[in-house]
Amino acid sequence: MTKNELRRAMRALNRGLDAAERAAASARIVERMESLPEFARAQTVGLFCSMRDEPDMREALSRWCGVKRLVVPRVEGTTMRFFEYDPQTLFPGAFGILEPGPSAIVCPPEEIDLLLVPGVAFTAGGLRCGRGRGYYDQYLSLAGFRAVKIGICFAHQLVDALPAEPHDIRMDRVVTDR
């Protein structure tokens, strides 16, 4: 299966989850994240504002706000940067994803301790297939980036094998709803 075929198949599976299934699976992912020692140690956590076919991170943003320093991404042309999370300034940005507004404070990559990374599919060994634009792989390759990288997905997105390319960055761990 090519990466594009895999992306189509996973998008269909993800969108096939009803609202209650998606909410329950997302809540289990958040609970599993909170039980990790890497989460306990992290002061600055990078996470994402979810697309419709990704695990819903709104609960994590709400629960962790004020407990951890949270940063979320904003796409700027061909690059992505992380900014302080402020729910009052979020607006639909690139690809319709909620992003920090223009007055948001940038977070240098070296200040992030733990980064939750969405993906189309992952292997148990941490290989990741993204949406194909390379934003996360580029960000994870930045000088100074040192965070623990945790792939976030529904259990059905965990696959036995993925085609890997030299620029693909492996996750340190993958967390699913199971």
Residue frames as a rotation matrix with the C-alpha (Angstrom) as fourth column:
MET 1
0.584 0.811 0.000 0.00
0.811 -0.584 0.000 0.00
0.000 0.000 -1.000 0.00
THR 2
-0.275 -0.656 0.703 1.38
0.586 -0.694 -0.419 3.43
0.762 0.296 0.575 -0.91
LYS 3
-0.876 -0.082 -0.475 1.40
0.446 -0.512 -0.734 6.28
-0.183 -0.855 0.485 1.60
ASN 4
-0.779 0.620 -0.098 -1.45
-0.618 -0.732 0.286 7.99
0.106 0.283 0.953 -0.25
GLU 5
-0.163 0.718 -0.676 -3.54
-0.123 0.665 0.736 4.80
0.979 0.203 -0.020 -0.24
LEU 6
-0.467 -0.094 -0.880 -2.82
0.793 0.396 -0.463 4.42
0.391 -0.914 -0.110 3.48
ARG 7
-0.985 0.100 -0.144 -3.85
-0.028 -0.900 -0.435 8.04
-0.173 -0.424 0.889 4.09
ARG 8
-0.461 0.865 -0.198 -7.17
-0.674 -0.196 0.713 7.50
0.578 0.462 0.673 2.30
ALA 9
-0.099 0.409 -0.907 -7.87
0.279 0.887 0.369 4.25
0.955 -0.216 -0.202 4.16
MET 10
-0.647 -0.206 -0.734 -7.07
0.752 -0.016 -0.659 5.71
0.124 -0.978 0.165 7.59
ARG 11
-0.930 0.365 0.042 -9.07
-0.366 -0.929 -0.046 8.88
0.022 -0.058 0.998 6.94
ALA 12
-0.198 0.897 -0.396 -12.10
-0.457 0.273 0.847 6.71
0.867 0.348 0.356 6.11
LEU 13
-0.156 0.090 -0.984 -11.63
0.671 0.740 -0.039 4.62
0.725 -0.666 -0.175 9.28
ASN 14
-0.884 -0.246 -0.398 -11.18
0.463 -0.572 -0.677 7.73
-0.061 -0.783 0.620 11.44
ARG 15
-0.773 0.634 -0.004 -14.21
-0.616 -0.750 0.241 9.47
0.150 0.189 0.970 9.97
GLY 16
-0.223 0.686 -0.693 -16.19
-0.073 0.697 0.713 6.26
0.972 0.209 -0.105 10.46
LEU 17
-0.739 -0.035 -0.673 -15.97
0.651 0.218 -0.727 6.71
0.172 -0.975 -0.139 14.23
ASP 18
0.344 0.861 0.375 -19.13
0.587 -0.509 0.630 8.27
0.733 0.003 -0.681 15.60
ALA 19
0.188 -0.258 0.948 -18.88
-0.401 -0.901 -0.166 11.23
0.896 -0.349 -0.273 17.98
ALA 20
0.820 0.174 0.546 -19.24
-0.573 0.230 0.787 9.09
0.012 -0.958 0.288 21.11
GLU 21
0.828 -0.560 0.038 -16.55
0.561 0.827 -0.041 6.59
-0.008 0.056 0.998 19.98
ARG 22
0.179 -0.780 0.600 -14.16
0.433 -0.485 -0.760 9.40
0.883 0.396 0.251 19.08
ALA 23
0.366 0.009 0.931 -14.74
-0.642 -0.722 0.259 11.17
0.674 -0.692 -0.258 22.40
ALA 24
0.946 0.019 0.323 -14.24
-0.262 0.629 0.732 7.98
-0.189 -0.777 0.601 24.44
ALA 25
0.632 -0.762 0.144 -11.10
0.747 0.548 -0.376 6.99
0.208 0.345 0.915 22.52
SER 26
0.154 -0.561 0.813 -9.69
0.097 -0.810 -0.578 10.52
0.983 0.168 -0.071 22.83
ALA 27
0.640 0.142 0.755 -10.35
-0.691 -0.322 0.646 10.54
0.335 -0.936 -0.109 26.60
ARG 28
0.938 -0.329 0.110 -8.48
0.248 0.858 0.449 7.22
-0.242 -0.394 0.887 26.96
ILE 29
0.344 -0.850 0.399 -5.52
0.676 -0.071 -0.733 8.66
0.651 0.522 0.550 25.04
VAL 30
0.241 -0.214 0.946 -5.41
-0.421 -0.902 -0.097 11.69
0.874 -0.375 -0.308 27.35
GLU 31
0.858 0.122 0.499 -5.55
-0.512 0.298 0.806 9.44
-0.050 -0.947 0.319 30.44
ARG 32
0.788 -0.610 0.084 -2.77
0.615 0.785 -0.075 7.23
-0.020 0.111 0.994 29.08
MET 33
0.222 -0.705 0.674 -0.65
0.292 -0.611 -0.736 10.32
0.930 0.360 0.070 28.39
GLU 34
0.452 0.037 0.891 -1.14
-0.664 -0.654 0.364 11.55
0.596 -0.756 -0.270 31.96
SER 35
0.967 -0.059 0.249 0.15
-0.136 0.703 0.698 8.25
-0.216 -0.708 0.672 33.33
LEU 36
0.643 -0.761 0.085 3.51
0.533 0.365 -0.763 8.47
0.549 0.536 0.641 31.53
PRO 37
0.337 -0.616 -0.713 6.66
0.779 -0.243 0.578 9.47
-0.529 -0.750 0.398 33.44
GLU 38
-0.617 -0.561 0.551 7.65
0.781 -0.519 0.346 11.64
0.092 0.645 0.759 30.47
PHE 39
0.134 0.755 0.642 4.45
0.416 -0.631 0.655 13.63
0.899 0.180 -0.399 30.97
ALA 40
0.797 0.164 -0.581 5.04
0.602 -0.147 0.785 13.97
0.044 -0.975 -0.216 34.71
ARG 41
-0.056 -0.939 -0.338 8.56
0.836 -0.229 0.499 15.33
-0.546 -0.255 0.798 34.11
ALA 42
-0.376 -0.123 0.918 7.59
0.831 -0.483 0.276 17.73
0.409 0.867 0.284 31.31
GLN 43
-0.475 0.212 -0.854 7.17
0.428 -0.792 -0.434 21.40
-0.769 -0.572 0.286 32.06
THR 44
-0.273 0.342 -0.899 6.43
-0.747 -0.664 -0.025 22.52
-0.605 0.665 0.437 28.48
VAL 45
-0.357 0.284 0.890 4.16
0.402 0.907 -0.128 20.28
-0.844 0.312 -0.437 26.43
GLY 46
-0.703 0.147 -0.696 3.55
-0.658 -0.507 0.557 20.76
-0.271 0.849 0.453 22.72
LEU 47
-0.461 0.594 0.659 0.31
0.456 0.796 -0.398 19.41
-0.761 0.117 -0.638 21.39
PHE 48
-0.976 0.079 0.202 -2.01
0.170 -0.304 0.938 19.99
0.135 0.950 0.283 18.47
CYS 49
-0.320 0.936 -0.145 -5.45
-0.625 -0.324 -0.710 21.39
-0.712 -0.136 0.689 17.83
SER 50
-0.536 0.025 0.844 -7.18
0.234 0.965 0.121 18.42
-0.811 0.263 -0.523 16.27
MET 51
-0.740 0.389 -0.549 -8.58
-0.647 -0.192 0.737 18.01
0.181 0.901 0.394 12.82
ARG 52
0.196 0.973 0.126 -11.92
-0.980 0.192 0.044 16.22
0.018 -0.132 0.991 12.46
ASP 53
0.774 0.104 -0.625 -10.27
-0.257 0.953 -0.161 12.85
0.579 0.285 0.764 11.77
GLU 54
-0.382 -0.916 -0.125 -7.69
-0.104 0.177 -0.979 12.98
0.918 -0.361 -0.163 14.60
PRO 55
-0.140 0.276 -0.951 -7.98
0.940 0.337 -0.040 12.18
0.310 -0.900 -0.307 18.30
ASP 56
0.549 0.476 0.687 -9.65
0.259 -0.878 0.401 15.17
0.795 -0.042 -0.606 19.95
MET 57
-0.381 -0.830 -0.408 -7.15
0.744 -0.013 -0.668 17.07
0.549 -0.558 0.622 22.09
ARG 58
-0.002 0.435 0.900 -9.58
-0.191 -0.884 0.427 19.67
0.982 -0.171 0.085 23.49
GLU 59
0.915 0.341 -0.215 -9.87
0.110 0.300 0.948 17.78
0.388 -0.891 0.237 26.79
ALA 60
0.224 -0.919 -0.325 -6.07
0.970 0.243 -0.018 17.67
0.095 -0.311 0.946 27.13
LEU 61
-0.445 -0.370 0.815 -5.80
0.402 -0.896 -0.187 21.38
0.800 0.244 0.548 26.36
SER 62
0.380 0.700 0.605 -8.45
-0.310 -0.520 0.796 22.15
0.871 -0.490 0.020 28.96
ARG 63
0.935 0.025 -0.354 -7.10
0.286 0.539 0.792 19.80
0.210 -0.842 0.497 31.67
TRP 64
0.208 -0.963 -0.173 -3.44
0.977 0.212 -0.003 20.65
0.040 -0.168 0.985 31.23
CYS 65
0.065 -0.135 0.989 -3.81
0.304 -0.941 -0.149 24.42
0.951 0.310 -0.020 30.82
GLY 66
0.532 0.064 0.844 -2.44
-0.647 -0.613 0.454 26.03
0.547 -0.788 -0.284 33.97
VAL 67
0.894 -0.254 0.369 -0.80
-0.086 0.710 0.699 22.75
-0.439 -0.657 0.613 35.05
LYS 68
0.012 -0.861 0.509 1.76
0.817 0.301 0.491 22.63
-0.576 0.410 0.707 32.23
ARG 69
-0.221 -0.128 -0.967 3.05
-0.462 -0.859 0.220 25.28
-0.859 0.496 0.130 29.86
LEU 70
0.228 0.412 0.882 1.22
0.574 0.675 -0.463 24.39
-0.787 0.612 -0.082 26.65
VAL 71
-0.427 -0.339 -0.838 2.28
-0.518 -0.668 0.534 25.29
-0.741 0.662 0.109 23.15
VAL 72
0.376 0.614 0.694 0.46
0.381 0.580 -0.720 24.60
-0.844 0.535 -0.016 19.87
PRO 73
-0.536 -0.724 0.435 1.56
0.653 -0.029 0.757 24.87
-0.535 0.690 0.488 16.23
ARG 74
0.548 0.582 -0.601 0.91
-0.126 -0.652 -0.747 27.49
-0.827 0.485 -0.284 13.60
VAL 75
0.110 -0.454 0.884 1.76
0.909 0.405 0.095 26.89
-0.401 0.794 0.457 9.94
GLU 76
0.454 -0.100 -0.886 3.49
-0.193 -0.981 0.012 29.83
-0.870 0.165 -0.464 8.28
GLY 77
0.261 -0.313 -0.913 3.96
-0.965 -0.111 -0.238 29.17
-0.027 0.943 -0.331 4.60
THR 78
0.379 -0.198 -0.904 6.12
-0.327 0.885 -0.330 26.08
0.866 0.421 0.271 4.35
THR 79
-0.703 -0.676 -0.220 7.16
0.006 0.304 -0.953 25.98
0.711 -0.671 -0.210 8.01
MET 80
0.528 0.810 -0.257 5.55
0.275 0.124 0.953 25.34
0.804 -0.574 -0.157 11.35
ARG 81
-0.672 -0.667 0.322 6.33
-0.131 -0.321 -0.938 26.95
0.729 -0.672 0.128 14.70
PHE 82
-0.042 0.628 -0.777 4.90
0.855 0.425 0.297 26.47
0.517 -0.652 -0.555 18.19
PHE 83
-0.476 0.033 0.879 3.34
-0.215 -0.973 -0.081 29.27
0.852 -0.228 0.471 20.23
GLU 84
-0.972 0.183 0.146 2.02
-0.138 0.057 -0.989 29.70
-0.190 -0.981 -0.030 23.76
TYR 85
-0.551 0.834 -0.024 -1.48
0.668 0.458 0.587 28.28
0.501 0.307 -0.809 24.02
ASP 86
-0.857 0.445 -0.260 -4.17
-0.150 -0.698 -0.701 30.87
-0.493 -0.561 0.665 24.65
PRO 87
-0.499 0.698 0.514 -7.68
0.797 0.602 -0.043 29.63
-0.340 0.388 -0.857 23.82
GLN 88
0.320 0.661 -0.679 -8.90
0.341 -0.749 -0.568 33.22
-0.884 -0.049 -0.465 23.46
THR 89
-0.012 -0.424 -0.906 -6.64
-0.643 -0.690 0.332 33.90
-0.766 0.586 -0.264 20.47
LEU 90
-0.628 -0.244 0.739 -7.17
0.266 0.825 0.499 30.72
-0.732 0.509 -0.453 18.43
PHE 91
0.191 0.665 -0.722 -8.54
-0.700 -0.423 -0.575 31.12
-0.688 0.615 0.385 14.93
PRO 92
0.729 0.074 0.681 -8.94
0.327 0.836 -0.441 28.81
-0.602 0.544 0.584 11.91
GLY 93
0.102 -0.800 -0.592 -5.62
-0.629 -0.513 0.585 28.92
-0.771 0.312 -0.555 10.11
ALA 94
-0.532 -0.416 -0.738 -3.91
-0.844 0.338 0.418 26.70
0.075 0.845 -0.530 7.58
PHE 95
-0.795 0.227 -0.562 -6.09
-0.022 0.916 0.402 23.79
0.606 0.332 -0.723 6.51
GLY 96
0.173 0.959 0.226 -8.91
-0.270 -0.174 0.947 24.99
0.947 -0.224 0.229 8.80
ILE 97
0.070 -0.245 -0.967 -7.03
0.818 0.568 -0.085 23.94
0.570 -0.785 0.240 11.95
LEU 98
0.972 0.229 0.054 -7.24
0.145 -0.763 0.630 26.21
0.185 -0.604 -0.775 14.99
GLU 99
0.049 -0.998 0.039 -3.95
0.813 0.017 -0.582 28.09
0.580 0.061 0.812 15.41
PRO 100
-0.032 -0.146 -0.989 -2.54
0.809 -0.585 0.060 30.76
-0.588 -0.798 0.136 17.71
GLY 101
0.871 0.464 0.160 -3.26
0.478 -0.727 -0.493 34.31
-0.112 0.506 -0.855 16.60
PRO 102
0.471 -0.709 0.525 -0.74
0.366 -0.384 -0.848 36.90
0.802 0.592 0.079 15.39
SER 103
0.370 -0.330 0.868 -0.05
-0.707 -0.706 0.033 38.22
0.602 -0.626 -0.495 18.92
ALA 104
0.995 0.020 -0.097 0.86
0.040 0.819 0.573 34.76
0.091 -0.574 0.814 20.28
ILE 105
0.406 -0.893 0.195 4.29
-0.857 -0.298 0.421 34.32
-0.317 -0.338 -0.886 21.85
VAL 106
0.493 -0.302 -0.816 6.61
-0.488 0.680 -0.547 31.96
0.720 0.668 0.188 20.00
CYS 107
0.761 -0.300 0.575 8.18
-0.396 0.488 0.778 29.04
-0.514 -0.820 0.252 21.87
PRO 108
-0.022 -0.838 -0.546 11.72
-0.995 0.071 -0.069 28.12
0.097 0.542 -0.835 20.79
PRO 109
0.475 0.265 -0.839 12.03
-0.403 0.913 0.060 24.40
0.782 0.310 0.541 19.96
GLU 110
-0.468 -0.773 -0.429 14.61
0.068 0.452 -0.889 23.81
0.881 -0.445 -0.159 22.70
GLU 111
-0.720 0.243 0.650 12.07
-0.686 -0.392 -0.613 24.81
0.106 -0.887 0.449 25.39
ILE 112
0.394 0.888 -0.240 9.63
-0.837 0.454 0.307 21.98
0.381 0.080 0.921 24.57
ASP 113
-0.435 -0.526 0.731 10.05
-0.819 0.569 -0.078 18.94
-0.374 -0.632 -0.678 26.84
LEU 114
-0.570 0.391 0.723 7.34
0.328 0.915 -0.236 16.70
-0.753 0.103 -0.650 25.41
LEU 115
-0.597 0.364 -0.715 5.70
-0.751 -0.568 0.338 16.89
-0.283 0.739 0.612 21.98
LEU 116
-0.101 0.675 0.730 2.50
0.168 0.735 -0.657 15.06
-0.981 0.057 -0.188 21.04
VAL 117
-0.744 -0.299 -0.598 2.56
-0.528 -0.286 0.800 14.40
-0.410 0.910 0.055 17.31
PRO 118
0.388 0.901 0.195 -0.49
-0.475 0.376 -0.796 13.50
-0.790 0.216 0.574 15.20
GLY 119
-0.750 -0.615 -0.243 -0.18
-0.522 0.323 0.790 11.11
-0.407 0.719 -0.563 12.31
VAL 120
0.075 0.736 -0.673 -2.08
-0.951 0.256 0.174 9.11
0.301 0.626 0.719 9.76
ALA 121
0.899 0.110 -0.424 -0.46
-0.016 0.976 0.219 5.85
0.437 -0.190 0.879 10.90
PHE 122
0.183 -0.852 0.491 2.34
-0.982 -0.186 0.043 4.67
0.055 -0.490 -0.870 13.17
THR 123
0.196 -0.193 -0.961 4.23
0.015 0.981 -0.193 1.47
0.980 0.023 0.195 13.84
ALA 124
0.930 0.110 -0.352 4.85
0.328 0.186 0.926 0.23
0.167 -0.976 0.137 17.39
GLY 125
0.121 -0.984 -0.134 8.51
0.984 0.101 0.147 1.07
-0.131 -0.149 0.980 16.77
GLY 126
0.047 -0.035 -0.998 7.69
0.399 -0.916 0.051 4.74
-0.916 -0.400 -0.029 16.22
LEU 127
-0.886 -0.251 0.391 7.70
0.453 -0.279 0.847 5.12
-0.104 0.927 0.361 12.44
ARG 128
-0.162 0.820 -0.549 5.13
0.217 -0.513 -0.830 7.72
-0.963 -0.253 -0.095 11.41
CYS 129
-0.572 0.149 0.807 3.19
0.798 -0.128 0.589 8.48
0.191 0.981 -0.046 8.25
GLY 130
-0.604 0.333 -0.725 1.97
0.174 -0.832 -0.527 12.08
-0.778 -0.444 0.444 8.28
ARG 131
0.459 0.886 -0.071 -0.33
0.209 -0.185 -0.960 13.93
-0.864 0.426 -0.270 5.94
GLY 132
0.439 -0.338 0.832 2.43
0.881 0.342 -0.326 14.41
-0.174 0.877 0.448 3.37
ARG 133
0.875 -0.082 0.477 3.54
0.114 -0.923 -0.368 18.00
0.471 0.377 -0.798 3.75
GLY 134
0.120 -0.935 -0.333 6.47
0.675 0.323 -0.663 17.35
0.728 -0.145 0.670 6.10
TYR 135
0.416 0.056 0.908 5.74
-0.357 -0.908 0.220 20.05
0.836 -0.416 -0.358 8.68
TYR 136
0.933 -0.035 0.359 6.42
-0.338 0.261 0.904 17.84
-0.125 -0.965 0.231 11.70
ASP 137
0.650 -0.748 0.131 9.48
0.759 0.648 -0.065 16.12
-0.037 0.142 0.989 10.21
GLN 138
0.131 -0.594 0.794 10.97
0.383 -0.708 -0.593 19.54
0.914 0.382 0.135 9.45
TYR 139
0.555 0.139 0.820 10.19
-0.574 -0.650 0.499 20.84
0.602 -0.747 -0.281 12.94
LEU 140
0.973 -0.150 0.176 11.55
-0.032 0.666 0.746 17.73
-0.228 -0.731 0.643 14.67
SER 141
0.469 -0.837 0.284 14.80
0.853 0.346 -0.391 18.19
0.229 0.425 0.876 12.70
LEU 142
0.740 -0.146 0.657 15.41
-0.082 -0.988 -0.127 21.75
0.668 0.040 -0.743 13.94
ALA 143
-0.386 -0.910 -0.152 18.63
0.268 0.047 -0.962 22.51
0.883 -0.412 0.225 15.76
GLY 144
-0.803 0.003 0.596 17.98
-0.523 -0.483 -0.703 22.58
0.285 -0.876 0.389 19.48
PHE 145
0.308 0.950 -0.055 14.87
-0.805 0.291 0.516 20.38
0.507 -0.115 0.855 19.36
ARG 146
-0.755 -0.654 -0.047 15.23
-0.483 0.602 -0.635 17.85
0.444 -0.457 -0.771 22.19
ALA 147
-0.123 0.810 0.573 11.69
-0.980 -0.007 -0.200 16.96
-0.158 -0.586 0.795 23.29
VAL 148
-0.759 0.115 0.640 10.40
0.054 0.992 -0.113 13.46
-0.648 -0.051 -0.760 23.82
LYS 149
-0.637 0.495 -0.591 8.28
-0.761 -0.285 0.582 12.71
0.120 0.821 0.558 20.74
ILE 150
-0.691 0.486 0.535 5.03
0.061 0.777 -0.627 10.84
-0.720 -0.400 -0.567 21.30
GLY 151
-0.885 0.437 -0.160 2.86
-0.180 -0.004 0.984 9.79
0.429 0.899 0.082 18.39
ILE 152
-0.610 0.770 0.188 -0.87
-0.322 -0.023 -0.947 10.09
-0.724 -0.638 0.262 19.11
CYS 153
-0.672 0.415 -0.613 -3.44
-0.619 0.140 0.773 7.98
0.407 0.899 0.163 17.26
PHE 154
0.443 0.830 0.339 -6.44
-0.887 0.461 0.032 5.70
-0.129 -0.315 0.940 17.48
ALA 155
0.021 -0.463 0.886 -5.55
-0.372 0.819 0.437 2.01
-0.928 -0.339 -0.155 17.96
HIS 156
0.674 0.287 0.681 -6.58
0.434 0.591 -0.679 1.12
-0.598 0.753 0.274 14.38
GLN 157
0.912 -0.383 -0.149 -3.90
-0.381 -0.651 -0.656 3.54
0.154 0.655 -0.740 13.12
LEU 158
0.072 -0.886 0.458 -1.15
-0.754 0.252 0.607 1.34
-0.653 -0.389 -0.650 14.51
VAL 159
0.865 0.199 -0.460 0.15
-0.488 0.542 -0.684 -0.76
0.114 0.816 0.566 11.62
ASP 160
0.806 -0.549 0.222 2.80
0.408 0.787 0.464 -3.47
-0.429 -0.283 0.858 11.27
ALA 161
-0.281 -0.930 0.236 4.97
0.813 -0.100 0.573 -1.64
-0.510 0.353 0.785 8.73
LEU 162
0.798 0.414 -0.439 5.32
0.132 -0.830 -0.543 1.70
-0.589 0.375 -0.716 6.96
PRO 163
0.453 -0.689 0.566 7.49
0.777 -0.006 -0.629 2.80
0.437 0.725 0.533 4.08
ALA 164
0.621 -0.317 -0.717 10.23
0.435 -0.622 0.651 4.98
-0.652 -0.716 -0.248 5.60
GLU 165
0.685 -0.450 0.573 12.26
0.400 -0.426 -0.812 7.71
0.609 0.785 -0.112 3.95
PRO 166
-0.262 -0.923 -0.282 15.53
0.779 -0.030 -0.627 9.22
0.570 -0.384 0.726 5.20
HIS 167
-0.695 -0.011 0.719 13.81
-0.185 -0.963 -0.194 12.43
0.695 -0.268 0.667 6.39
ASP 168
0.401 0.897 -0.186 11.16
-0.062 0.229 0.971 10.58
0.914 -0.378 0.147 8.45
ILE 169
-0.536 -0.527 0.660 11.63
-0.659 -0.227 -0.717 11.17
0.528 -0.819 -0.226 12.16
ARG 170
-0.301 0.351 -0.887 10.87
0.379 0.897 0.227 8.24
0.875 -0.267 -0.403 14.46
MET 171
0.466 0.537 0.704 8.72
-0.527 -0.470 0.708 8.78
0.711 -0.700 0.064 17.56
ASP 172
-0.658 -0.669 0.345 10.09
-0.655 0.282 -0.701 7.82
0.372 -0.688 -0.623 20.98
ARG 173
-0.828 0.512 0.229 6.73
0.212 0.664 -0.717 6.27
-0.519 -0.545 -0.658 21.88
VAL 174
-0.701 0.713 0.020 3.23
-0.213 -0.237 0.948 5.88
0.681 0.660 0.318 20.43
VAL 175
-0.857 0.505 0.103 0.10
-0.042 0.129 -0.991 6.26
-0.514 -0.853 -0.089 22.56
THR 176
-0.696 0.708 -0.117 -3.27
-0.053 0.111 0.992 4.96
0.716 0.697 -0.040 21.42
ASP 177
-0.041 0.793 0.608 -6.65
-0.913 -0.277 0.299 4.48
0.406 -0.543 0.735 23.07
ARG 178
0.896 0.334 -0.294 -5.78
-0.212 0.901 0.379 0.84
0.391 -0.277 0.878 23.94
